[in-house]
């Protein structure tokens, strides 16, 4: 049984109740976590505030950086352990779980180096005045972490907040939080003071709601669904608490006739099958120039049929989905496709070794999906790629922008002028030209427009969101 981690100590929740953890690969219980309540959040916030007002506020930026670097090194040393935890908890294939552990280490490495680079400004003003700006931490920041990339999102969110001088109270998803509990222990081992990082587990409607409402939380970072994001905004607005929201996407991959298909095809496939399609920035819509629509779909179909799905430990192309309800969600979307007579081009295969009780879904390629159909508008959050054709740039842009989301976009063309035209016109927080994802990009600001949220995480830009600006004007004559 796993306990909350508050003030560098493992603590049983006030309720004494637990939540059973299921292994997505076979659907069987393997551990349990605390079912925390509002009183547990209150305890974590009080401990965090004591840390902030005490030892943490006296740490220089350089000292914070050294601590973050020590944690980065410690995580790298324990990468195998963390990957194994994440693999069982989330159903990630071995390669993906290891990549996430190493990305977590890299986030803390990056923010370690950024701590003492966050500067204010001096402003030319009236004669006899000196005016400057200071960047100050919000204080106690709340972080609600989803289940699809616990380690990576912890790194980009908590890493940035700590670098800026905040202390953190973290509510991980009840489906996947074991790796974060272990990281908090590692942080204590390298010298983080009690209260700097606090992990409180439980259900979103109980402990997540309590975290968002707590008057001692000075900033909220949330990654999840638009519906929950709206609720968090409403709750935060009642006390004028700033929020950073990353709320998903329905990202297009736009492939023109002059594209390098040898480079595009494997990237397009990876962008939808990585993490079994449970990725906010998944390239879920494939917009193809009509001139190459048929031959490209043929090649993609052949590639899809070779994809294999199985238990996480087999390290195949895809592992299982996170839980049965997510599996059912994907099935419902595919049922809608069947009812609407949307053609299926190809599917991958679930291997015979996959337990019937696991939460598996074969990667599926659909074609001629109507632009306004649910499949082209809403997040499936599974390995389903929806292809459609366009005639020219204007039609491609109209299709790409015809959703409420705007998180990421991929543009495939050798035409340099077209690259810039499309990048300017597509409504998206990130645009990738002749690539997708840029290798993870810890350094690259990440966030969306429209219903994909606002604010930025990752990169140096995240530090501005985790601080507030103070202007100081001195009249000296």
Secondary structure as GFF3:
##gff-version 3
##sequence-region A 1 477
A	DSSP	beta_strand	4	6	.	.	.	ID=ss1
A	DSSP	beta_strand	9	11	.	.	.	ID=ss2
A	DSSP	beta_strand	18	23	.	.	.	ID=ss3
A	DSSP	beta_strand	28	34	.	.	.	ID=ss4
A	DSSP	alpha_helix	38	53	.	.	.	ID=ss5
A	DSSP	three_ten_helix	56	58	.	.	.	ID=ss6
A	DSSP	alpha_helix	61	77	.	.	.	ID=ss7
A	DSSP	alpha_helix	79	90	.	.	.	ID=ss8
A	DSSP	alpha_helix	94	114	.	.	.	ID=ss9
A	DSSP	three_ten_helix	115	117	.	.	.	ID=ss10
A	DSSP	beta_strand	122	123	.	.	.	ID=ss11
A	DSSP	beta_strand	129	137	.	.	.	ID=ss12
A	DSSP	beta_strand	140	145	.	.	.	ID=ss13
A	DSSP	alpha_helix	150	163	.	.	.	ID=ss14
A	DSSP	beta_strand	167	172	.	.	.	ID=ss15
A	DSSP	alpha_helix	178	189	.	.	.	ID=ss16
A	DSSP	beta_strand	197	199	.	.	.	ID=ss17
A	DSSP	pi_helix	204	208	.	.	.	ID=ss18
A	DSSP	alpha_helix	209	213	.	.	.	ID=ss19
A	DSSP	beta_strand	219	223	.	.	.	ID=ss20
A	DSSP	alpha_helix	226	237	.	.	.	ID=ss21
A	DSSP	beta_strand	242	246	.	.	.	ID=ss22
A	DSSP	beta_strand	252	255	.	.	.	ID=ss23
A	DSSP	alpha_helix	261	273	.	.	.	ID=ss24
A	DSSP	three_ten_helix	274	277	.	.	.	ID=ss25
A	DSSP	beta_strand	285	289	.	.	.	ID=ss26
A	DSSP	three_ten_helix	290	292	.	.	.	ID=ss27
A	DSSP	alpha_helix	293	305	.	.	.	ID=ss28
A	DSSP	beta_strand	308	309	.	.	.	ID=ss29
A	DSSP	three_ten_helix	312	314	.	.	.	ID=ss30
A	DSSP	alpha_helix	324	339	.	.	.	ID=ss31
A	DSSP	beta_strand	344	347	.	.	.	ID=ss32
A	DSSP	beta_strand	349	350	.	.	.	ID=ss33
A	DSSP	beta_strand	364	366	.	.	.	ID=ss34
A	DSSP	alpha_helix	374	377	.	.	.	ID=ss35
A	DSSP	beta_strand	384	390	.	.	.	ID=ss36
A	DSSP	alpha_helix	393	400	.	.	.	ID=ss37
A	DSSP	beta_strand	408	412	.	.	.	ID=ss38
A	DSSP	alpha_helix	416	425	.	.	.	ID=ss39
A	DSSP	beta_strand	430	433	.	.	.	ID=ss40
A	DSSP	three_ten_helix	438	440	.	.	.	ID=ss41
A	DSSP	three_ten_helix	450	452	.	.	.	ID=ss42
A	DSSP	beta_strand	453	454	.	.	.	ID=ss43
A	DSSP	alpha_helix	461	465	.	.	.	ID=ss44
A	DSSP	beta_strand	467	475	.	.	.	ID=ss45
###
